[in-house]
């Protein structure tokens, strides 16, 4: 983990550079997978499942018996934890629902906007080195609240041809029963084109490895929407002298264990504090079961010493972290000045892992600097906004001349005529 002391603004971009993936090269590998699934459907899915996951499947869909077996295998303590997280996530996302908007913009001219659920959504749940059953909660709960008609879930099987039982249990309790044993780019292809077993969807959600990421990007070229562009996971921690170095080290390590291409950034005002955090990292790292992966991620990571708080805030906004932890004495003073972040964690007792699992906010967030222009997943991600307008006769008399004049100056005679004919019909009314 490299340390930079009061780096110039001109050097920030280079210092904050993320571990890059050559998406063009990966897309060239992924594109044939999409094309084969498009052409061969379930046969292609079985072929790739055998090739990549090492298992030959007769049926891609999870059976009722498999759901029941999974429920039996998940211990009661984990079930209680999942149910507690479900309650919090449900409460926070349900509160995001908006009433129909109605505005009379001028007498007799009424404009409306209402939310309509996206009909068909696909949820991708990684199941490899870290089976993310928590992501089932984060995606399926808002999809259900929004009222999506079809919710389809794909997750890769293990060598026995089974999906992780915690993933299946979580899917069951949130009411998702269309679950398929398909992972990787081939799952995204199935969502994009549809197969004999897996229905085509309108929008795909969920994290994944570089091949899933590339497949999602390609899916947009075939008319399938995605939640957001994605890259390796990341966290930035802004800490002052009031912070506990052990807490800060634990937060940095928790994000580094997502993968070797993850990145963590520490921003603090003194070199002495940065050294204390690094000492804590050295103590905690050997105790982690994914220590080798974390060690490699730390090679992508930096500690930045900035004495001036204004500079620190500007740097954090320049980075646009997926997760931003403000482990400082007065966190709201800084939080109100943050404009680029996926999700912000305030104070010394708000670890990023709380948001990953159970506080209530969503953990599907923009990475790779996309927080500058994308929001994380929310209830809004699963709905469309449709506008309506209704104009009375009196309303058209007031608005019509405005439209006529604007259409005339844009030389769109038919637009003007659509108003003029109606106004003429009202001359004697």
N, C-alpha and C positions, 0 to 999 in steps of 0.2 A: 504494500500500500504506500504509494509515493506521497510525499509531503511537499506542499508549495506554500511559501511564506510571502504574503502580500503580493501575489502575482498581479501584473498589470492587466487592465481590462482587455488589451489587445491579445493577451495570451489565453483568456478564459475559454474561448471556443476549442482550442487545441487541448487544453487541460481536461475539459469536460467531455471530450469525444467518447462516444459509446463504443463498445466492442461491435464492430460492423459485420454484417452478414452480406455476402455477395448474392443478393436476391435473384439477380439475373441468371446466375449459374444454377441456383437451386430451382428456379422456375423452369429451366430447361429440363431438369430431372423430373419435376412434378407434372409438367404438361402432358407427357404420354400417359401418366396414371389417370388424369382427368379424361383424356380422350378414350382410353380403354374402358373406363367405367361408363362413359357416355354411350359407347357402342355396344358393350357386352353386358351391362347391368350386373346382376347378382353374380354371374360367373366370374366377372372381373374382381368383384369384392372378395369372393372366396379365394381366388388366385392370389391376390395381394395379402390376404390375411394369412394364408399358408406361407407365403414368401417372407413377409416382414415380421409376423407374430409367431410363426412356427407352429401353427395349429390348423388342422383341417376341420371345417365346420360343415355340418349337414344343414343346420338352420341358423340364420343370422339373427332372428328375433329372440329376445329373452322370453322364456316361457313362464307361465304362472308358477310352475314348480320351482323354477330358479329364483323367482322373487321370494317364495316362501322359505327356501333353503337359506337365502341371504339373510332374511330377517332372523332366522334361528342362529346364524353364525355371528351376528353383531352382538357384542355384550351389552348388558343393560346400562352400564355407566356411559358408554358411548351413545347409546340411544337417547339417554336423558340429555346429554350435551347437545346432540343434534337437534332435539326438540326445543331446547332453550334458545339455540341460535336461530332456529326457524321462527320462533315467536318474535324475536327482536327484528329480524330481517323483514318479516311480514309487516310488523307495526310501522317501520320506517318507510317502506315502499308503499304501503296502503295510504299513508299520509300524503303521498305525492300526487294523488288523484286530483284532477281539476274539474270544477263544474263547467258546464257549457258557458261560453262567453257570448254575450249579446250586447251590441252597442248600436244605438241610433246615431249615426254619424252626422246626419242632418234630418230635419223633419221629413218623415216618410221614407227614409233610406235606412234599412235595418241590416246590419252585418252580424254574422254568427260564426263561431268556431267551436267544433266539438272534437273529442278524441275518439278514434276508431282503432280497434286492435288490429295489428298485423295478423292476417289469418293463419299463416303457416310459418313456424320458426323451428330451426334446427339448433340443438344445443350440443356442442362438442365438449366432452369431459375427458381430459387426459387420464391415463391409467397406467403409465409406465413406472418410472422411478418414484413418483409421488401421485398416487391415485387421489384426485382432488374431489372427494365427495362434497366438500364445502362449496365447490363451484356449482353443483346441482342446486343447492339452496339459492345461490346468488342469481342464477339464471331462470330457474323454473318458477320461483316465487313471484317475481314481477311479471313473468309471462302469464301466469295464472290470474294475477290481479288485473292485468290489462284485459284479459278475456280472449287471448289467442285461441283460435279454434283447434288447431293441431299443433301439438308440441312433441317433437321427435328428438330423441336423445341417442347419440352414438358414443361409444367408448371402446377402446381396444380390449380384446380378451387376453387372459394369461395363457400359459402353455397347456392348461387343462380345458381351454375353451370357455372359461368363466370370466364374468366381469366382477371386479372387486365387490364383495358383499356390502360394504358400507355405501358404495355408489348406488347399488340396487335398492338398499333399504331407504336411502334418502329419496331416491326417485319415487318410491312407493308412497312415502308419507306426504310428498308434495303433489301427488296425483298424476305422475307421468308414467304411463304404461306402455308407450311405444318406445322401447329401448332395444338397440341393436348392437351386436358384438362386432363393431367395425371401428377401426382407428385410422390415424394418419391421414395423408392426403386423399386416400380413397374414400374416407368418410365424408370429407368436404365435397368430393366429386358426387357422391350419392345425394347429398343435400342439394347440390346445384342442379343435377339433371334428373334425379329420381331413378329408381330401379324397380324391378318387380316387387321387391320387399319394402324398400324405403321410399317414402313419398318425397317428391320435390318440395322444397320450402322457398319462402320469399326472402328470408333473412337468416344468416348463420351467426351464432354467438359462441364465444368460448376461446380459451387460450390453447396453446399447443407448441410443439417444437418448430424448428425452422421450416420443415416441410409442410406442416399444417398452416403456418403463417403464409408461406408462398402460395399454397393452394387457395387460401381465403382471398388473397390478392387477385389471383387469376379468376376466381369465381365471379368477381365483380364484372369481368369482361364478358361473362355469359349471362348477365342480367340478374345475378343473385346479390343482394345486399349483405354487408357484414357489419358487425358491431363497431369495429374501429380497426385501423392498422395496428399491428402489434410488433413488439421486439422483445429482447431479453428483459427480465424483471429488474427493478432498480429501486433504491431508496436514497434520499438525501436527509441527513440529520444536521440540524442547526442547533448547536449546544453552547451554552455559556458556562461560567464558573459555578453556577448553582446546580448544574447537572451532575448526576451520578455517573462516573466513567464506566462502571460496570453495566449500568442500564444501556448506555449509549453503545458500548461494545456489543451487547446482546442484540440490540436492534440492527446493527450493521450486519452481524453474522446471520441473523434470521433471514435477511433478504438474500445474502450471498449464497445460502444453501439451496436456492431455487435452481441454480445451474452454473456451469463454468463460465457462461457468457453473461451472467448477472453482473451488475455494477453497484457499488455503494460509495456514497460521497459524504464525508464529514466536513462541515464548515464550522469553525470556531475562532475565537478571538486571540487565543494564546497557544504558542507551541507547547508550553508545559501541559496544558489540558490534553492536547492531541497525543502527547507521549503517554499520558496516563490511560487514555482510551486504548492505545496500541498495546500497552502492557496488559490490559484486561483482555484484549483479543488473544494475546499469546497464552493467557491462562485458560480461557474458555474454548479456544479452537480445538485442542487435543481431545476434549470431552465429547465432541460432536460425532455422530455416526456417519455424517456426510462430510467429514473434515477435509478430505482430499479435494472434493468438489469446491468447498468453500475457499480453500487455499488458492485454487486457480482463479476463482472469482475475485479474490482480493488483489490479484495481480492487475486486474482491470480498474482498480479502485483508487481513490485519492483522498487525502486529507488536505484541506485548504485553510490556511490561517489568514484571516482578514480582521484587522483591528477595528475597522469602521463598520458599524451596523448597516448603514445605508449601502455600502459596497456589498455586504453579505446578502442583503435582500435583493439587490440587483442581480447578483450572481445566481441566487436561487431561482429567480424569475427567468434568467437566461437558460438555466438548465431545464426547467419545467419537469420536475421529477414526477414519476408515477406515484410514489409515496413520499411525503415530506413530513418529517417529525420535527416539531419545534420544542426541543427540550431546554427551554429557557424560563427565566423567572416570570416574565410578563408575556406569555405567548400570544395573546390577542393583539398586543401592540404591533406585532410582526404579521400575524395572520391576516389582518385587515389590509395589509399591503402586498399580499401574495396574489398574483394574478395568473400564474402558470403552475398548476399542480393537479395531479389526478385526485388525490385525497390527502387531507392535512390532519396530523395527529398532534394534539395540543397538550403540552405540559409533561411533567416527569413520569406520570403514571398512565400514559396512554401509548402502549406499545403498538407498533404497526400490526403485529399478529392479531390484536383484538379486532381490527377491521378486516383482516383476512378471514376471520372465522365467525364472529358472533356479536359484534357491537350493534349491527343493524345496517350500516352502510354497505355499499357493494364493493367487492374486491376486484371486479373486472374493470381495469383502468387503462388509460392510454399510456404507452411507454415510448421510449426512444424520442422524447421531445414532443410527441403529438399532444401532450397536455396543453400546448399553446393554442390548439384549435379544436380539440375534441374533449367531450365530457366522458366520464366513466359511465358504465351501464346503470340505468335507472328505469323507473317505470316508463318514462318517455321513450326509451329505446325500443319498446315493444308496441308503440302506438304510432298512428299517423294523425296529423291534424288536418281536418277538412273544413274549409270555409264555405259559408253560404251567404247569399244576399237576397233580400226581398224588398222591392221598391213599389210603393203605392203610386197611384196616379198623381197625387200632389207631390210626392217625392220626385217623380220623373220630371215634373214641371220645373222643380228647383235645380235638379242635378243635370238634366238633359242638355241645356245650353253649354254647360262646362265641358261635357263630353264631346259635344258637336265641335266646339272650338278647338279642343285639343286634337281630335281626329283630323280635322281640316288641316291643321298645321303639320301633322305627320303625313298628310296626303294619303290617308286611308279612307276613301270615300264610302266604302261599304260599312265601315264602323260608324261613320257619321249618319249614314242613311238608316241604320237600324234604330237609331234614336229619333231621327227626324220624322220617320213614318209614324212612330208612336205619338210624338208630340202633336203632329198634324191631326191625328185621330182624336186628340183631346181638346182641340181648339174650341169646340162647342160644348164641352163638358163643364 
